[in-house]
Amino acid sequence: MLQISNLLLAAVSTTAANNSAVGMLGSFIAAAVLIVVPATAFLIFVSQKDSLDRVRR
């Protein structure tokens, strides 16, 4: 009986760990899409605009 419960616990822990890892990767991808990409685009836009303003003066 003890061996069967150990096998069940091992299977559940592996599944839980796998789901947790997938969730963590999903969070990293979502953060990149929602935060890093727009911030990068904004900084590039501002730096290009500032560069054009300095050239015109």
Buried (B, 14 or more C-beta within 10 A) or exposed (E): EEEEEEEEEEEEEEEEEEEEEEEEEEEEEEEEEEEEEEEEEEEEEEEEEEEEEEEEE
